[in-house]
Amino acid sequence: MSKECEERLQKIVVGFKECRNAFTAIGDETRQLILLVLLESDLSGIRVGEIAKKTHLTRPSVSHHLQILKDSGIVTMRKEGTKNFYYLSVDETAWKDIANLINLIYGSVQSISYQPTSSKEG
């Protein structure tokens, strides 16, 4: 295995470790449903009650899942007085780390598939 391939593989291992919580958070079907609602809303955010109505989940359930998404860096929250608005943010969040990891893996797969069969190294 070439040095370049070993370095790329090490970056992938580190990337998986860094994204583990985010992958766990987005791997749950209920949280995926909440993410879809957040994607459909405008970027100014949406309140727990609105998410609960659109998903047919209870407010406590939505709050629980939002906390997991927030802790993993997937969702951000802003306050307006006593109201909390939840939204997906692209600013230095787990989405960027996930995208970088996926691109690194995709680049590795491409480099493997373009090498001659007899000398595939990574």
Backbone atoms as SQL, in Angstrom:
CREATE TABLE atoms (id INTEGER PRIMARY KEY, chain TEXT, resi INTEGER, resn TEXT, atom TEXT, x REAL, y REAL, z REAL);
INSERT INTO atoms VALUES
  (1, 'A', 1, 'MET', 'N', 0.854, -1.175, 0.000),
  (2, 'A', 1, 'MET', 'CA', 0.000, 0.000, 0.000),
  (3, 'A', 1, 'MET', 'C', 0.897, 1.235, 0.000),
  (4, 'A', 2, 'SER', 'N', 0.584, 2.179, -0.874),
  (5, 'A', 2, 'SER', 'CA', 1.409, 3.375, -0.991),
  (6, 'A', 2, 'SER', 'C', 1.238, 4.284, 0.229),
  (7, 'A', 3, 'LYS', 'N', 2.221, 5.152, 0.417),
  (8, 'A', 3, 'LYS', 'CA', 2.160, 6.100, 1.537),
  (9, 'A', 3, 'LYS', 'C', 0.928, 7.002, 1.403),
  (10, 'A', 4, 'GLU', 'N', 0.638, 7.438, 0.192),
  (11, 'A', 4, 'GLU', 'CA', -0.529, 8.289, -0.053),
  (12, 'A', 4, 'GLU', 'C', -1.826, 7.563, 0.326),
  (13, 'A', 5, 'CYS', 'N', -1.902, 6.297, -0.021),
  (14, 'A', 5, 'CYS', 'CA', -3.086, 5.499, 0.294),
  (15, 'A', 5, 'CYS', 'C', -3.219, 5.316, 1.811),
  (16, 'A', 6, 'GLU', 'N', -2.100, 5.058, 2.476),
  (17, 'A', 6, 'GLU', 'CA', -2.119, 4.900, 3.935),
  (18, 'A', 6, 'GLU', 'C', -2.570, 6.188, 4.629),
  (19, 'A', 7, 'GLU', 'N', -2.074, 7.324, 4.129),
  (20, 'A', 7, 'GLU', 'CA', -2.469, 8.611, 4.715),
  (21, 'A', 7, 'GLU', 'C', -3.954, 8.871, 4.506),
  (22, 'A', 8, 'ARG', 'N', -4.445, 8.562, 3.316),
  (23, 'A', 8, 'ARG', 'CA', -5.871, 8.753, 3.021),
  (24, 'A', 8, 'ARG', 'C', -6.720, 7.851, 3.911),
  (25, 'A', 9, 'LEU', 'N', -6.282, 6.622, 4.081),
  (26, 'A', 9, 'LEU', 'CA', -7.009, 5.679, 4.932),
  (27, 'A', 9, 'LEU', 'C', -7.038, 6.164, 6.386),
  (28, 'A', 10, 'GLN', 'N', -5.923, 6.703, 6.849),
  (29, 'A', 10, 'GLN', 'CA', -5.865, 7.235, 8.215),
  (30, 'A', 10, 'GLN', 'C', -6.816, 8.419, 8.386),
  (31, 'A', 11, 'LYS', 'N', -6.897, 9.287, 7.358),
  (32, 'A', 11, 'LYS', 'CA', -7.833, 10.410, 7.405),
  (33, 'A', 11, 'LYS', 'C', -9.279, 9.913, 7.458),
  (34, 'A', 12, 'ILE', 'N', -9.561, 8.829, 6.754),
  (35, 'A', 12, 'ILE', 'CA', -10.911, 8.260, 6.766),
  (36, 'A', 12, 'ILE', 'C', -11.235, 7.714, 8.155),
  (37, 'A', 13, 'VAL', 'N', -10.279, 7.022, 8.768),
  (38, 'A', 13, 'VAL', 'CA', -10.487, 6.491, 10.123),
  (39, 'A', 13, 'VAL', 'C', -10.783, 7.635, 11.099),
  (40, 'A', 14, 'VAL', 'N', -9.984, 8.692, 11.036),
  (41, 'A', 14, 'VAL', 'CA', -10.201, 9.855, 11.904),
  (42, 'A', 14, 'VAL', 'C', -11.563, 10.479, 11.603),
  (43, 'A', 15, 'GLY', 'N', -11.902, 10.588, 10.333),
  (44, 'A', 15, 'GLY', 'CA', -13.189, 11.161, 9.933),
  (45, 'A', 15, 'GLY', 'C', -14.362, 10.378, 10.485),
  (46, 'A', 16, 'PHE', 'N', -14.277, 9.048, 10.432),
  (47, 'A', 16, 'PHE', 'CA', -15.352, 8.230, 10.996),
  (48, 'A', 16, 'PHE', 'C', -15.495, 8.474, 12.499),
  (49, 'A', 17, 'LYS', 'N', -14.374, 8.586, 13.189),
  (50, 'A', 17, 'LYS', 'CA', -14.426, 8.847, 14.632),
  (51, 'A', 17, 'LYS', 'C', -15.058, 10.208, 14.907),
  (52, 'A', 18, 'GLU', 'N', -14.688, 11.231, 14.125),
  (53, 'A', 18, 'GLU', 'CA', -15.225, 12.573, 14.317),
  (54, 'A', 18, 'GLU', 'C', -16.718, 12.651, 13.987),
  (55, 'A', 19, 'CYS', 'N', -17.179, 11.840, 13.061),
  (56, 'A', 19, 'CYS', 'CA', -18.573, 11.897, 12.601),
  (57, 'A', 19, 'CYS', 'C', -19.470, 10.856, 13.261),
  (58, 'A', 20, 'ARG', 'N', -18.925, 10.055, 14.152),
  (59, 'A', 20, 'ARG', 'CA', -19.693, 8.954, 14.748),
  (60, 'A', 20, 'ARG', 'C', -21.012, 9.424, 15.353),
  (61, 'A', 21, 'ASN', 'N', -20.979, 10.469, 16.171),
  (62, 'A', 21, 'ASN', 'CA', -22.210, 10.964, 16.806),
  (63, 'A', 21, 'ASN', 'C', -23.200, 11.473, 15.771),
  (64, 'A', 22, 'ALA', 'N', -22.711, 12.156, 14.760),
  (65, 'A', 22, 'ALA', 'CA', -23.602, 12.675, 13.720),
  (66, 'A', 22, 'ALA', 'C', -24.249, 11.528, 12.945),
  (67, 'A', 23, 'PHE', 'N', -23.467, 10.506, 12.598),
  (68, 'A', 23, 'PHE', 'CA', -24.029, 9.359, 11.876),
  (69, 'A', 23, 'PHE', 'C', -25.073, 8.650, 12.731),
  (70, 'A', 24, 'THR', 'N', -24.799, 8.512, 14.015),
  (71, 'A', 24, 'THR', 'CA', -25.769, 7.881, 14.923),
  (72, 'A', 24, 'THR', 'C', -27.041, 8.727, 14.977),
  (73, 'A', 25, 'ALA', 'N', -26.881, 10.033, 15.055),
  (74, 'A', 25, 'ALA', 'CA', -28.032, 10.927, 15.143),
  (75, 'A', 25, 'ALA', 'C', -28.897, 10.864, 13.889),
  (76, 'A', 26, 'ILE', 'N', -28.281, 10.892, 12.721),
  (77, 'A', 26, 'ILE', 'CA', -29.074, 10.907, 11.493),
  (78, 'A', 26, 'ILE', 'C', -29.493, 9.511, 11.049),
  (79, 'A', 27, 'GLY', 'N', -28.998, 8.487, 11.726),
  (80, 'A', 27, 'GLY', 'CA', -29.359, 7.114, 11.375),
  (81, 'A', 27, 'GLY', 'C', -30.728, 6.694, 11.886),
  (82, 'A', 28, 'ASP', 'N', -31.310, 7.468, 12.785),
  (83, 'A', 28, 'ASP', 'CA', -32.602, 7.138, 13.369),
  (84, 'A', 28, 'ASP', 'C', -33.729, 7.664, 12.473),
  (85, 'A', 29, 'GLU', 'N', -34.732, 6.822, 12.182),
  (86, 'A', 29, 'GLU', 'CA', -35.818, 7.205, 11.278),
  (87, 'A', 29, 'GLU', 'C', -36.630, 8.391, 11.796),
  (88, 'A', 30, 'THR', 'N', -36.863, 8.450, 13.095),
  (89, 'A', 30, 'THR', 'CA', -37.618, 9.569, 13.661),
  (90, 'A', 30, 'THR', 'C', -36.851, 10.868, 13.471),
  (91, 'A', 31, 'ARG', 'N', -35.541, 10.837, 13.703),
  (92, 'A', 31, 'ARG', 'CA', -34.739, 12.044, 13.519),
  (93, 'A', 31, 'ARG', 'C', -34.639, 12.410, 12.037),
  (94, 'A', 32, 'GLN', 'N', -34.664, 11.416, 11.153),
  (95, 'A', 32, 'GLN', 'CA', -34.691, 11.709, 9.725),
  (96, 'A', 32, 'GLN', 'C', -35.973, 12.445, 9.358),
  (97, 'A', 33, 'LEU', 'N', -37.079, 12.021, 9.946),
  (98, 'A', 33, 'LEU', 'CA', -38.357, 12.698, 9.719),
  (99, 'A', 33, 'LEU', 'C', -38.291, 14.152, 10.189),
  (100, 'A', 34, 'ILE', 'N', -37.711, 14.369, 11.348),
  (101, 'A', 34, 'ILE', 'CA', -37.546, 15.731, 11.871),
  (102, 'A', 34, 'ILE', 'C', -36.638, 16.544, 10.950),
  (103, 'A', 35, 'LEU', 'N', -35.572, 15.931, 10.459),
  (104, 'A', 35, 'LEU', 'CA', -34.674, 16.635, 9.536),
  (105, 'A', 35, 'LEU', 'C', -35.403, 17.036, 8.256),
  (106, 'A', 36, 'LEU', 'N', -36.276, 16.171, 7.767),
  (107, 'A', 36, 'LEU', 'CA', -37.045, 16.509, 6.567),
  (108, 'A', 36, 'LEU', 'C', -37.956, 17.707, 6.821),
  (109, 'A', 37, 'VAL', 'N', -38.565, 17.750, 7.995),
  (110, 'A', 37, 'VAL', 'CA', -39.406, 18.899, 8.357),
  (111, 'A', 37, 'VAL', 'C', -38.549, 20.162, 8.421),
  (112, 'A', 38, 'LEU', 'N', -37.365, 20.060, 9.002),
  (113, 'A', 38, 'LEU', 'CA', -36.475, 21.218, 9.085),
  (114, 'A', 38, 'LEU', 'C', -36.033, 21.677, 7.698),
  (115, 'A', 39, 'LEU', 'N', -35.805, 20.723, 6.808),
  (116, 'A', 39, 'LEU', 'CA', -35.412, 21.066, 5.439),
  (117, 'A', 39, 'LEU', 'C', -36.548, 21.756, 4.686),
  (118, 'A', 40, 'GLU', 'N', -37.773, 21.372, 4.984),
  (119, 'A', 40, 'GLU', 'CA', -38.934, 21.974, 4.319),
  (120, 'A', 40, 'GLU', 'C', -39.255, 23.363, 4.857),
  (121, 'A', 41, 'SER', 'N', -38.832, 23.654, 6.075),
  (122, 'A', 41, 'SER', 'CA', -39.113, 24.960, 6.669),
  (123, 'A', 41, 'SER', 'C', -38.102, 25.971, 6.142),
  (124, 'A', 42, 'ASP', 'N', -38.403, 27.250, 6.350),
  (125, 'A', 42, 'ASP', 'CA', -37.418, 28.241, 5.931),
  (126, 'A', 42, 'ASP', 'C', -36.238, 28.211, 6.898),
  (127, 'A', 43, 'LEU', 'N', -35.176, 28.848, 6.515),
  (128, 'A', 43, 'LEU', 'CA', -33.946, 28.774, 7.307),
  (129, 'A', 43, 'LEU', 'C', -34.000, 29.581, 8.599),
  (130, 'A', 44, 'SER', 'N', -35.105, 30.281, 8.839),
  (131, 'A', 44, 'SER', 'CA', -35.199, 31.056, 10.076),
  (132, 'A', 44, 'SER', 'C', -35.534, 30.168, 11.264),
  (133, 'A', 45, 'GLY', 'N', -35.927, 28.940, 11.011),
  (134, 'A', 45, 'GLY', 'CA', -36.168, 28.000, 12.092),
  (135, 'A', 45, 'GLY', 'C', -37.631, 27.678, 12.303),
  (136, 'A', 46, 'ILE', 'N', -37.853, 26.656, 13.087),
  (137, 'A', 46, 'ILE', 'CA', -39.192, 26.157, 13.356),
  (138, 'A', 46, 'ILE', 'C', -39.250, 25.720, 14.815),
  (139, 'A', 47, 'ARG', 'N', -40.399, 25.904, 15.426),
  (140, 'A', 47, 'ARG', 'CA', -40.545, 25.590, 16.847),
  (141, 'A', 47, 'ARG', 'C', -40.961, 24.136, 17.041),
  (142, 'A', 48, 'VAL', 'N', -40.729, 23.644, 18.258),
  (143, 'A', 48, 'VAL', 'CA', -41.015, 22.249, 18.602),
  (144, 'A', 48, 'VAL', 'C', -42.470, 21.893, 18.308),
  (145, 'A', 49, 'GLY', 'N', -43.393, 22.772, 18.682),
  (146, 'A', 49, 'GLY', 'CA', -44.812, 22.494, 18.467),
  (147, 'A', 49, 'GLY', 'C', -45.159, 22.299, 17.002),
  (148, 'A', 50, 'GLU', 'N', -44.539, 23.116, 16.139),
  (149, 'A', 50, 'GLU', 'CA', -44.774, 22.991, 14.700),
  (150, 'A', 50, 'GLU', 'C', -44.205, 21.679, 14.165),
  (151, 'A', 51, 'ILE', 'N', -43.033, 21.311, 14.653),
  (152, 'A', 51, 'ILE', 'CA', -42.426, 20.038, 14.236),
  (153, 'A', 51, 'ILE', 'C', -43.311, 18.888, 14.690),
  (154, 'A', 52, 'ALA', 'N', -43.807, 18.962, 15.912),
  (155, 'A', 52, 'ALA', 'CA', -44.675, 17.910, 16.450),
  (156, 'A', 52, 'ALA', 'C', -45.925, 17.742, 15.585),
  (157, 'A', 53, 'LYS', 'N', -46.535, 18.844, 15.173),
  (158, 'A', 53, 'LYS', 'CA', -47.728, 18.773, 14.318),
  (159, 'A', 53, 'LYS', 'C', -47.421, 18.110, 12.982),
  (160, 'A', 54, 'LYS', 'N', -46.315, 18.499, 12.372),
  (161, 'A', 54, 'LYS', 'CA', -45.971, 17.991, 11.040),
  (162, 'A', 54, 'LYS', 'C', -45.515, 16.538, 11.064),
  (163, 'A', 55, 'THR', 'N', -44.985, 16.086, 12.196),
  (164, 'A', 55, 'THR', 'CA', -44.466, 14.716, 12.287),
  (165, 'A', 55, 'THR', 'C', -45.403, 13.766, 13.021),
  (166, 'A', 56, 'HIS', 'N', -46.445, 14.322, 13.649),
  (167, 'A', 56, 'HIS', 'CA', -47.378, 13.532, 14.461),
  (168, 'A', 56, 'HIS', 'C', -46.663, 12.859, 15.639),
  (169, 'A', 57, 'LEU', 'N', -45.639, 13.530, 16.141),
  (170, 'A', 57, 'LEU', 'CA', -44.924, 13.085, 17.332),
  (171, 'A', 57, 'LEU', 'C', -45.338, 13.970, 18.495),
  (172, 'A', 58, 'THR', 'N', -45.086, 13.503, 19.702),
  (173, 'A', 58, 'THR', 'CA', -45.371, 14.341, 20.865),
  (174, 'A', 58, 'THR', 'C', -44.282, 15.403, 21.007),
  (175, 'A', 59, 'ARG', 'N', -44.616, 16.491, 21.665),
  (176, 'A', 59, 'ARG', 'CA', -43.627, 17.545, 21.902),
  (177, 'A', 59, 'ARG', 'C', -42.419, 17.018, 22.686),
  (178, 'A', 60, 'PRO', 'N', -42.636, 16.214, 23.754),
  (179, 'A', 60, 'PRO', 'CA', -41.468, 15.686, 24.471),
  (180, 'A', 60, 'PRO', 'C', -40.574, 14.813, 23.580),
  (181, 'A', 61, 'SER', 'N', -41.199, 14.046, 22.701),
  (182, 'A', 61, 'SER', 'CA', -40.420, 13.195, 21.792),
  (183, 'A', 61, 'SER', 'C', -39.606, 14.053, 20.834),
  (184, 'A', 62, 'VAL', 'N', -40.239, 15.072, 20.266),
  (185, 'A', 62, 'VAL', 'CA', -39.529, 15.972, 19.348),
  (186, 'A', 62, 'VAL', 'C', -38.372, 16.658, 20.082),
  (187, 'A', 63, 'SER', 'N', -38.631, 17.139, 21.289),
  (188, 'A', 63, 'SER', 'CA', -37.577, 17.803, 22.069),
  (189, 'A', 63, 'SER', 'C', -36.404, 16.869, 22.329),
  (190, 'A', 64, 'HIS', 'N', -36.716, 15.623, 22.669),
  (191, 'A', 64, 'HIS', 'CA', -35.666, 14.625, 22.920),
  (192, 'A', 64, 'HIS', 'C', -34.802, 14.429, 21.675),
  (193, 'A', 65, 'HIS', 'N', -35.447, 14.234, 20.530),
  (194, 'A', 65, 'HIS', 'CA', -34.698, 13.986, 19.290),
  (195, 'A', 65, 'HIS', 'C', -33.942, 15.238, 18.829),
  (196, 'A', 66, 'LEU', 'N', -34.533, 16.396, 19.024),
  (197, 'A', 66, 'LEU', 'CA', -33.828, 17.636, 18.678),
  (198, 'A', 66, 'LEU', 'C', -32.575, 17.815, 19.531),
  (199, 'A', 67, 'GLN', 'N', -32.654, 17.433, 20.788),
  (200, 'A', 67, 'GLN', 'CA', -31.482, 17.545, 21.659),
  (201, 'A', 67, 'GLN', 'C', -30.347, 16.652, 21.157),
  (202, 'A', 68, 'ILE', 'N', -30.675, 15.457, 20.717),
  (203, 'A', 68, 'ILE', 'CA', -29.662, 14.551, 20.160),
  (204, 'A', 68, 'ILE', 'C', -29.063, 15.159, 18.897),
  (205, 'A', 69, 'LEU', 'N', -29.903, 15.686, 18.027),
  (206, 'A', 69, 'LEU', 'CA', -29.421, 16.312, 16.791),
  (207, 'A', 69, 'LEU', 'C', -28.575, 17.549, 17.098),
  (208, 'A', 70, 'LYS', 'N', -28.983, 18.294, 18.101),
  (209, 'A', 70, 'LYS', 'CA', -28.235, 19.491, 18.505),
  (210, 'A', 70, 'LYS', 'C', -26.875, 19.106, 19.093),
  (211, 'A', 71, 'ASP', 'N', -26.866, 18.105, 19.972),
  (212, 'A', 71, 'ASP', 'CA', -25.617, 17.655, 20.603),
  (213, 'A', 71, 'ASP', 'C', -24.619, 17.127, 19.574),
  (214, 'A', 72, 'SER', 'N', -25.120, 16.578, 18.483),
  (215, 'A', 72, 'SER', 'CA', -24.234, 16.016, 17.467),
  (216, 'A', 72, 'SER', 'C', -23.790, 17.054, 16.437),
  (217, 'A', 73, 'GLY', 'N', -24.301, 18.280, 16.547),
  (218, 'A', 73, 'GLY', 'CA', -23.898, 19.332, 15.619),
  (219, 'A', 73, 'GLY', 'C', -24.692, 19.345, 14.329),
  (220, 'A', 74, 'ILE', 'N', -25.787, 18.634, 14.289),
  (221, 'A', 74, 'ILE', 'CA', -26.610, 18.540, 13.082),
  (222, 'A', 74, 'ILE', 'C', -27.605, 19.692, 13.022),
  (223, 'A', 75, 'VAL', 'N', -28.137, 20.071, 14.165),
  (224, 'A', 75, 'VAL', 'CA', -29.171, 21.095, 14.263),
  (225, 'A', 75, 'VAL', 'C', -28.680, 22.206, 15.183),
  (226, 'A', 76, 'THR', 'N', -29.104, 23.411, 14.890),
  (227, 'A', 76, 'THR', 'CA', -28.767, 24.566, 15.705),
  (228, 'A', 76, 'THR', 'C', -30.064, 25.186, 16.205),
  (229, 'A', 77, 'MET', 'N', -29.972, 25.922, 17.307),
  (230, 'A', 77, 'MET', 'CA', -31.146, 26.553, 17.885),
  (231, 'A', 77, 'MET', 'C', -30.841, 28.014, 18.183),
  (232, 'A', 78, 'ARG', 'N', -31.838, 28.854, 17.956),
  (233, 'A', 78, 'ARG', 'CA', -31.699, 30.251, 18.360),
  (234, 'A', 78, 'ARG', 'C', -32.913, 30.631, 19.193),
  (235, 'A', 79, 'LYS', 'N', -32.694, 31.535, 20.130),
  (236, 'A', 79, 'LYS', 'CA', -33.761, 31.984, 21.033),
  (237, 'A', 79, 'LYS', 'C', -34.257, 33.351, 20.602),
  (238, 'A', 80, 'GLU', 'N', -35.564, 33.508, 20.722),
  (239, 'A', 80, 'GLU', 'CA', -36.199, 34.817, 20.573),
  (240, 'A', 80, 'GLU', 'C', -37.098, 34.973, 21.784),
  (241, 'A', 81, 'GLY', 'N', -36.637, 35.663, 22.774),
  (242, 'A', 81, 'GLY', 'CA', -37.377, 35.761, 24.027),
  (243, 'A', 81, 'GLY', 'C', -37.452, 34.397, 24.684),
  (244, 'A', 82, 'THR', 'N', -38.665, 33.888, 24.841),
  (245, 'A', 82, 'THR', 'CA', -38.839, 32.564, 25.456),
  (246, 'A', 82, 'THR', 'C', -39.026, 31.476, 24.403),
  (247, 'A', 83, 'LYS', 'N', -38.962, 31.844, 23.133),
  (248, 'A', 83, 'LYS', 'CA', -39.191, 30.884, 22.046),
  (249, 'A', 83, 'LYS', 'C', -37.871, 30.361, 21.494),
  (250, 'A', 84, 'ASN', 'N', -37.836, 29.046, 21.221),
  (251, 'A', 84, 'ASN', 'CA', -36.665, 28.419, 20.618),
  (252, 'A', 84, 'ASN', 'C', -37.002, 28.010, 19.189),
  (253, 'A', 85, 'PHE', 'N', -36.132, 28.356, 18.266),
  (254, 'A', 85, 'PHE', 'CA', -36.308, 28.009, 16.863),
  (255, 'A', 85, 'PHE', 'C', -35.160, 27.096, 16.440),
  (256, 'A', 86, 'TYR', 'N', -35.503, 25.962, 15.842),
  (257, 'A', 86, 'TYR', 'CA', -34.515, 24.966, 15.433),
  (258, 'A', 86, 'TYR', 'C', -34.357, 24.988, 13.915),
  (259, 'A', 87, 'TYR', 'N', -33.123, 24.843, 13.476),
  (260, 'A', 87, 'TYR', 'CA', -32.849, 24.858, 12.044),
  (261, 'A', 87, 'TYR', 'C', -31.546, 24.129, 11.756),
  (262, 'A', 88, 'LEU', 'N', -31.357, 23.808, 10.484),
  (263, 'A', 88, 'LEU', 'CA', -30.111, 23.201, 10.022),
  (264, 'A', 88, 'LEU', 'C', -29.169, 24.336, 9.665),
  (265, 'A', 89, 'SER', 'N', -27.952, 24.242, 10.115),
  (266, 'A', 89, 'SER', 'CA', -26.982, 25.293, 9.846),
  (267, 'A', 89, 'SER', 'C', -25.785, 24.712, 9.116),
  (268, 'A', 90, 'VAL', 'N', -25.274, 25.463, 8.181),
  (269, 'A', 90, 'VAL', 'CA', -24.091, 25.001, 7.446),
  (270, 'A', 90, 'VAL', 'C', -22.801, 25.590, 8.016),
  (271, 'A', 91, 'ASP', 'N', -22.930, 26.476, 8.981),
  (272, 'A', 91, 'ASP', 'CA', -21.758, 27.140, 9.541),
  (273, 'A', 91, 'ASP', 'C', -21.033, 26.255, 10.543),
  (274, 'A', 92, 'GLU', 'N', -19.901, 25.707, 10.108),
  (275, 'A', 92, 'GLU', 'CA', -19.037, 24.925, 11.001),
  (276, 'A', 92, 'GLU', 'C', -19.799, 23.869, 11.809),
  (277, 'A', 93, 'THR', 'N', -20.615, 23.086, 11.129),
  (278, 'A', 93, 'THR', 'CA', -21.378, 22.044, 11.799),
  (279, 'A', 93, 'THR', 'C', -20.906, 20.669, 11.360),
  (280, 'A', 94, 'ALA', 'N', -21.535, 19.653, 11.888),
  (281, 'A', 94, 'ALA', 'CA', -21.200, 18.274, 11.533),
  (282, 'A', 94, 'ALA', 'C', -21.456, 18.002, 10.056),
  (283, 'A', 95, 'TRP', 'N', -22.370, 18.753, 9.432),
  (284, 'A', 95, 'TRP', 'CA', -22.640, 18.539, 8.000),
  (285, 'A', 95, 'TRP', 'C', -21.360, 18.693, 7.184),
  (286, 'A', 96, 'LYS', 'N', -20.550, 19.661, 7.523),
  (287, 'A', 96, 'LYS', 'CA', -19.296, 19.902, 6.798),
  (288, 'A', 96, 'LYS', 'C', -18.335, 18.718, 6.983),
  (289, 'A', 97, 'ASP', 'N', -18.241, 18.220, 8.215),
  (290, 'A', 97, 'ASP', 'CA', -17.375, 17.069, 8.488),
  (291, 'A', 97, 'ASP', 'C', -17.857, 15.828, 7.738),
  (292, 'A', 98, 'ILE', 'N', -19.178, 15.622, 7.722),
  (293, 'A', 98, 'ILE', 'CA', -19.738, 14.471, 7.008),
  (294, 'A', 98, 'ILE', 'C', -19.448, 14.585, 5.514),
  (295, 'A', 99, 'ALA', 'N', -19.663, 15.772, 4.960),
  (296, 'A', 99, 'ALA', 'CA', -19.414, 15.988, 3.527),
  (297, 'A', 99, 'ALA', 'C', -17.941, 15.745, 3.191),
  (298, 'A', 100, 'ASN', 'N', -17.043, 16.235, 4.036),
  (299, 'A', 100, 'ASN', 'CA', -15.611, 16.023, 3.800),
  (300, 'A', 100, 'ASN', 'C', -15.256, 14.546, 3.845),
  (301, 'A', 101, 'LEU', 'N', -15.822, 13.815, 4.813),
  (302, 'A', 101, 'LEU', 'CA', -15.548, 12.388, 4.923),
  (303, 'A', 101, 'LEU', 'C', -16.078, 11.638, 3.703),
  (304, 'A', 102, 'ILE', 'N', -17.293, 11.927, 3.303),
  (305, 'A', 102, 'ILE', 'CA', -17.889, 11.261, 2.142),
  (306, 'A', 102, 'ILE', 'C', -17.062, 11.547, 0.891),
  (307, 'A', 103, 'ASN', 'N', -16.636, 12.796, 0.719),
  (308, 'A', 103, 'ASN', 'CA', -15.809, 13.143, -0.443),
  (309, 'A', 103, 'ASN', 'C', -14.464, 12.421, -0.416),
  (310, 'A', 104, 'LEU', 'N', -13.886, 12.283, 0.767),
  (311, 'A', 104, 'LEU', 'CA', -12.616, 11.561, 0.900),
  (312, 'A', 104, 'LEU', 'C', -12.798, 10.083, 0.542),
  (313, 'A', 105, 'ILE', 'N', -13.872, 9.489, 1.039),
  (314, 'A', 105, 'ILE', 'CA', -14.146, 8.076, 0.719),
  (315, 'A', 105, 'ILE', 'C', -14.410, 7.925, -0.776),
  (316, 'A', 106, 'TYR', 'N', -15.215, 8.826, -1.337),
  (317, 'A', 106, 'TYR', 'CA', -15.537, 8.756, -2.757),
  (318, 'A', 106, 'TYR', 'C', -14.272, 8.891, -3.605),
  (319, 'A', 107, 'GLY', 'N', -13.400, 9.819, -3.226),
  (320, 'A', 107, 'GLY', 'CA', -12.135, 9.975, -3.941),
  (321, 'A', 107, 'GLY', 'C', -11.275, 8.723, -3.861),
  (322, 'A', 108, 'SER', 'N', -11.297, 8.056, -2.719),
  (323, 'A', 108, 'SER', 'CA', -10.533, 6.820, -2.559),
  (324, 'A', 108, 'SER', 'C', -11.088, 5.716, -3.439),
  (325, 'A', 109, 'VAL', 'N', -12.409, 5.609, -3.461),
  (326, 'A', 109, 'VAL', 'CA', -13.045, 4.587, -4.301),
  (327, 'A', 109, 'VAL', 'C', -12.741, 4.851, -5.774),
  (328, 'A', 110, 'GLN', 'N', -12.793, 6.111, -6.171),
  (329, 'A', 110, 'GLN', 'CA', -12.472, 6.459, -7.554),
  (330, 'A', 110, 'GLN', 'C', -11.036, 6.098, -7.896),
  (331, 'A', 111, 'SER', 'N', -10.111, 6.402, -6.997),
  (332, 'A', 111, 'SER', 'CA', -8.705, 6.117, -7.302),
  (333, 'A', 111, 'SER', 'C', -8.466, 4.614, -7.398),
  (334, 'A', 112, 'ILE', 'N', -9.173, 3.835, -6.601),
  (335, 'A', 112, 'ILE', 'CA', -9.047, 2.374, -6.673),
  (336, 'A', 112, 'ILE', 'C', -9.610, 1.869, -7.990),
  (337, 'A', 113, 'SER', 'N', -10.766, 2.382, -8.381),
  (338, 'A', 113, 'SER', 'CA', -11.430, 1.862, -9.576),
  (339, 'A', 113, 'SER', 'C', -10.721, 2.255, -10.861),
  (340, 'A', 114, 'TYR', 'N', -9.905, 3.315, -10.830),
  (341, 'A', 114, 'TYR', 'CA', -9.202, 3.747, -12.035),
  (342, 'A', 114, 'TYR', 'C', -7.824, 3.122, -12.184),
  (343, 'A', 115, 'GLN', 'N', -7.371, 2.373, -11.182),
  (344, 'A', 115, 'GLN', 'CA', -6.069, 1.744, -11.265),
  (345, 'A', 115, 'GLN', 'C', -6.195, 0.414, -11.999),
  (346, 'A', 116, 'PRO', 'N', -5.135, 0.004, -12.682),
  (347, 'A', 116, 'PRO', 'CA', -5.162, -1.323, -13.317),
  (348, 'A', 116, 'PRO', 'C', -5.401, -2.398, -12.263),
  (349, 'A', 117, 'THR', 'N', -6.087, -3.436, -12.624),
  (350, 'A', 117, 'THR', 'CA', -6.462, -4.500, -11.708),
  (351, 'A', 117, 'THR', 'C', -5.268, -5.092, -10.983),
  (352, 'A', 118, 'SER', 'N', -4.140, -5.214, -11.615),
  (353, 'A', 118, 'SER', 'CA', -2.994, -5.875, -11.009),
  (354, 'A', 118, 'SER', 'C', -2.270, -5.025, -9.975),
  (355, 'A', 119, 'SER', 'N', -2.519, -3.689, -9.952),
  (356, 'A', 119, 'SER', 'CA', -1.744, -2.856, -9.020),
  (357, 'A', 119, 'SER', 'C', -2.629, -1.946, -8.174),
  (358, 'A', 120, 'LYS', 'N', -3.806, -2.385, -7.817),
  (359, 'A', 120, 'LYS', 'CA', -4.690, -1.565, -6.975),
  (360, 'A', 120, 'LYS', 'C', -4.069, -1.407, -5.590),
  (361, 'A', 121, 'GLU', 'N', -3.906, -0.129, -5.175),
  (362, 'A', 121, 'GLU', 'CA', -3.295, 0.134, -3.872),
  (363, 'A', 121, 'GLU', 'C', -4.154, 0.976, -2.969),
  (364, 'A', 122, 'GLY', 'N', -5.192, 1.651, -3.388),
  (365, 'A', 122, 'GLY', 'CA', -5.996, 2.463, -2.480),
  (366, 'A', 122, 'GLY', 'C', -6.327, 3.750, -3.049);
